C-alpha cells in the first residue's frame, strides 16, 4: 500500500511473533499486528520497544547500527517471525530495536528484501509494491524495456 501521509513510503499489514531457533511453531503464540515500512535504505529489520514489550521478547544479541542521524549505536537484537498474508512467513534472527514513525512498529530492511524479488510499479499512475520469496527471475527494464508491454 502506498501512503502519501507517510511522505510517499510503502507499508503493509504484518503480524509479528517471537521466534526462538529450534522451537517448533505453536499456533497459540501471541501475535502483534501492525504496519510495516519497506525501506531499501535500511540494512536491517527494525522493531520498536512496543513490539518487544507486547511479545515479551528475549534479547538474542547486540548489533551496532548506523542511522541517518547517528553512527555506532549499540542496540539489542531479537528473534522474530513475520507473517505477511497467508503465504509468506519470514524468520528474522537479528531484528534490531529502534524508533520508527508513529503508528509503525516494524521496518523491513535489505536483510529481508534481498531474499527475494521486490518491485515498485506505477501502472496507470497507481503506485504498487510487490515482494516474493524466492526470487524467480531478473527484472531489468533497461536490458529488456518491452517486458510484458503492449507495444
Secondary structure, 3 states (H helix, E strand, C coil): CEEHHHCCEEEEEEEEEECCCCCCCCCCCCCEEEEEEECCCCCCCEECHHHHHHHCCCEEEEEEECCCCCCCEEEEEEEEEEEECCCEEEEEEEEEECCCCCCCCEEECHHHHCCCEEEEECHHHCCEEEEECCCCCCCCCCCCCCCCCCC
